[in-house]
Amino acid sequence: MNLIRGEHKLKRLLEKVFASRAQTRVVQHFLDRPKEFFNLSRLAKETGLAHSTIHRVMQPLVDMGLVKEIKAGQQIRLFILETEDERSKIISDFYAKIRPHLETS
């Protein structure tokens, strides 16, 4: 029973992470640069997504525990891949396994 519950949680996590192409692109960007800090403008520029799109997809990623938000002053928010959260570790491991297949496609 516990295994089924765990599988259900993983399925829900994957559905949330890959809910949209934009969110998937942002997650991939963080996974490719796990030790870098990003602000919203840099993420928009480097992913090619609109600033409004980046703004919309970041909160769900923070809420899921995949990305950590750091407030640097009143207006500045920085984001980095959350490497300590179990959900983030699962996604990172998954990405490491599929990445070679993505590069050959």
C-alpha positions in Angstrom: 0.0 0.0 0.0 2.8 2.4 0.9 4.5 1.8 -2.5 1.2 2.7 -4.3 1.0 5.9 -2.3 4.6 6.8 -3.2 3.9 6.1 -6.9 0.8 8.3 -6.7 2.8 11.2 -5.1 5.5 10.9 -7.8 2.9 10.9 -10.6 1.3 14.1 -9.1 4.7 15.7 -8.8 5.6 15.0 -12.4 2.2 16.3 -13.5 2.8 19.5 -11.6 6.3 20.0 -12.9 5.5 19.3 -16.5 2.2 21.1 -16.4 3.3 23.5 -19.2 6.0 23.8 -21.8 7.2 27.1 -20.2 7.4 25.6 -16.7 9.3 22.5 -18.2 11.7 24.9 -19.9 12.4 26.8 -16.7 12.9 23.6 -14.7 15.3 22.3 -17.3 17.2 25.6 -17.2 17.7 25.3 -13.4 18.7 21.6 -13.8 21.3 22.6 -16.3 22.7 25.2 -14.0 22.1 23.8 -10.4 24.5 26.2 -8.6 23.5 29.5 -10.3 21.2 32.2 -9.0 18.7 33.8 -11.4 16.5 36.8 -11.3 13.3 36.9 -13.4 14.8 39.0 -16.1 17.8 36.8 -16.6 15.5 33.7 -16.7 13.4 35.4 -19.3 16.4 36.3 -21.4 18.1 32.9 -21.2 15.0 30.8 -21.8 13.5 33.0 -24.5 10.2 33.3 -22.5 8.3 36.4 -21.8 8.9 38.1 -18.4 5.2 37.6 -17.6 5.5 33.9 -18.3 8.5 33.5 -16.1 6.7 35.4 -13.3 3.7 33.1 -13.6 5.6 29.8 -13.5 8.0 30.6 -10.7 5.6 30.5 -7.8 4.4 27.0 -8.4 8.1 25.9 -8.7 8.8 27.5 -5.3 5.7 26.0 -3.8 6.7 22.5 -5.0 10.1 22.9 -3.4 12.0 22.6 -6.6 13.3 26.2 -6.6 14.4 28.3 -3.6 13.5 32.0 -3.6 15.8 34.4 -1.9 14.7 38.0 -1.3 17.6 40.4 -1.7 16.1 43.8 -0.8 12.5 44.9 -1.3 12.3 44.4 -5.1 14.9 41.9 -5.9 14.2 38.2 -5.9 16.8 35.5 -6.7 16.1 31.9 -7.5 18.2 28.8 -7.3 17.6 25.1 -7.7 16.6 23.6 -4.3 19.0 20.8 -3.9 18.0 19.6 -0.4 14.3 18.9 -1.0 13.5 15.2 -1.8 11.2 16.2 -4.7 14.0 18.2 -6.3 16.4 15.3 -5.9 13.9 13.0 -7.7 13.5 15.4 -10.6 17.3 16.0 -10.8 18.0 12.2 -10.9 15.3 11.7 -13.5 16.7 14.5 -15.6 20.2 13.1 -15.4 18.9 9.8 -16.7 16.9 11.3 -19.6 19.3 14.1 -20.6 21.5 12.0 -23.0 18.3 11.0 -24.8 17.1 14.6 -25.1 20.5 15.7 -26.6 20.3 13.0 -29.4 16.7 13.8 -30.4 
